[in-house]
Amino acid sequence: MVARIPLYPYQSFNDEHKVIFVHIPKNAGSSVLSALGAPERGRLHIDYSHYLRSDSERFARYFKFAVVRDPVSRAISAYRYLIAGGNQSAEDLELGTLIRKECSTFDGFIQDFLTPSVLANWDMFRPQSSYICARNGALMVDIVLHFESLDEDYQQLRHNIASIAKRLPCVNKSANGTEVSAEQVTLRKIREFYMADYDQFYS
């Protein structure tokens, strides 16, 4: 039997485990991909529709999951990551420089810098629901793991994908850095921006 060649965005680890992991940025995705044996290079922050359009048969047959995170915690993590230079790529360094220039605090970033355009165009700040939900709100993955209970949720995941690593490795964990506090108006704006995420995953 001739081996089936993976087509973008499918990779060999998808076929090995019969799984699709939708990697939402700043949600422990590097650790999950390591558990799946994915290569370090070429990791993708794309929504479910890329997998569906590429190969609908695989999409229907493979087990699909993602990790979500409280939007406030995720926004703080992304902000810290970018002002520290991100992955040190030219794009992340330029973006970090711009944020530091325009916003001296996390509150300033959320209140004055994070616009609907930024939300739509920066993967790190896109609503999580946009990665794994259809336009009508239907969830397009089989299960959702929560960052806040990831170790426990990962063990539940193993009931469906027994071939993955027994324990979730700790990879690319961001340093805590300076303590970040948020004003009430900042928290309200985050809830407004990410209402669909709260409704879907934290109601």
ABEGO torsion letter per residue (X at the ends): XBBBBBBOABBAAAAAAGBBBBBBBGAGAAAAAAAAGBBABGBBBBBAAAAAAABAAAAAABBBBBBBBBAAAAAAAAAAAAAAGEAGBAAAAAAAAAAAAABABAAAAAAAABBAAAAAABAAABBAAAAABBAAGBBABABBBBAAAAAAAAAAAAAABAABBABBBBBGBBBAEBBBBBBAAAAAAAAAAAAAAAAAAAX
